[in-house]
Amino acid sequence: MAYTIDRDPSPDSPRLGAMTLHPTPESVPRARRWFQKFIAPYNPTCSVDDCALMISELVTNAIAYGRSDDPWAVRVEWYREENSLRVEVHNPGFPANVRLRRPDANDAHGRGLLLVDAIADSWHSGPSRFGGTVVSFVMADAWRP
């Protein structure tokens, strides 16, 4: 499987881009870099660094919790919806396993969704249209009207 970047060729489509990543730790910084590179031409007014951080957390979770007997990938897609930016991270895991944890101070893991919850205007998890799970977040007012 190759890493891929997919930009929607239709100017009328709300999808701004997508990437397919191997479920390996190396994909986390790659997802950050690719998102930052491919969102830049759209000039969002929201913090691209905050979005990249949340993507890192969600891709890390997708890699850690995605499950399949077949070869699989993590898919990241980002959309413009009016003045908002919505980012989706898809994996073949089980939607019911996504939950916001309250880790103890000594826990080394478990803060990814807490970060997303604190930074994003909203987030959601549920069944992915690709099968498995999608976790998405929205940054409202990502573009000026």
CORHUUR-V101477 format. One record per residue. N is the residue number from 1. RES is the residue in one small letter. PHI is phi in whole degrees, 0 to 359 (NA if undefined). Layout:
n=[N | N]
res=[RES | RES]
phi=[PHI | PHI]
This chain:
n=[1 | 2 | 3 | 4 | 5 | 6 | 7 | 8 | 9 | 10 | 11 | 12 | 13 | 14 | 15 | 16 | 17 | 18 | 19 | 20 | 21 | 22 | 23 | 24 | 25 | 26 | 27 | 28 | 29 | 30 | 31 | 32 | 33 | 34 | 35 | 36 | 37 | 38 | 39 | 40 | 41 | 42 | 43 | 44 | 45 | 46 | 47 | 48 | 49 | 50 | 51 | 52 | 53 | 54 | 55 | 56 | 57 | 58 | 59 | 60 | 61 | 62 | 63 | 64 | 65 | 66 | 67 | 68 | 69 | 70 | 71 | 72 | 73 | 74 | 75 | 76 | 77 | 78 | 79 | 80 | 81 | 82 | 83 | 84 | 85 | 86 | 87 | 88 | 89 | 90 | 91 | 92 | 93 | 94 | 95 | 96 | 97 | 98 | 99 | 100 | 101 | 102 | 103 | 104 | 105 | 106 | 107 | 108 | 109 | 110 | 111 | 112 | 113 | 114 | 115 | 116 | 117 | 118 | 119 | 120 | 121 | 122 | 123 | 124 | 125 | 126 | 127 | 128 | 129 | 130 | 131 | 132 | 133 | 134 | 135 | 136 | 137 | 138 | 139 | 140 | 141 | 142 | 143 | 144 | 145]
res=[m | a | y | t | i | d | r | d | p | s | p | d | s | p | r | l | g | a | m | t | l | h | p | t | p | e | s | v | p | r | a | r | r | w | f | q | k | f | i | a | p | y | n | p | t | c | s | v | d | d | c | a | l | m | i | s | e | l | v | t | n | a | i | a | y | g | r | s | d | d | p | w | a | v | r | v | e | w | y | r | e | e | n | s | l | r | v | e | v | h | n | p | g | f | p | a | n | v | r | l | r | r | p | d | a | n | d | a | h | g | r | g | l | l | l | v | d | a | i | a | d | s | w | h | s | g | p | s | r | f | g | g | t | v | v | s | f | v | m | a | d | a | w | r | p]
phi=[NA | 261 | 290 | 224 | 240 | 227 | 253 | 292 | 286 | 276 | 292 | 272 | 281 | 283 | 285 | 266 | 181 | 204 | 218 | 244 | 234 | 295 | 278 | 232 | 303 | 297 | 287 | 295 | 293 | 298 | 299 | 300 | 298 | 296 | 300 | 301 | 292 | 274 | 272 | 308 | 298 | 273 | 50 | 292 | 268 | 284 | 286 | 295 | 296 | 298 | 297 | 297 | 298 | 295 | 299 | 304 | 295 | 288 | 292 | 302 | 296 | 300 | 292 | 291 | 248 | 293 | 219 | 197 | 282 | 260 | 304 | 217 | 220 | 258 | 243 | 240 | 228 | 226 | 227 | 258 | 235 | 58 | 259 | 255 | 250 | 243 | 241 | 242 | 236 | 250 | 209 | 276 | 284 | 259 | 304 | 292 | 279 | 280 | 206 | 278 | 260 | 240 | 290 | 291 | 302 | 273 | 291 | 279 | 227 | 105 | 252 | 302 | 290 | 297 | 297 | 300 | 299 | 283 | 265 | 287 | 288 | 200 | 213 | 210 | 225 | 175 | 291 | 275 | 292 | 267 | 94 | 88 | 236 | 235 | 238 | 231 | 224 | 234 | 250 | 288 | 54 | 285 | 225 | 286 | 295]
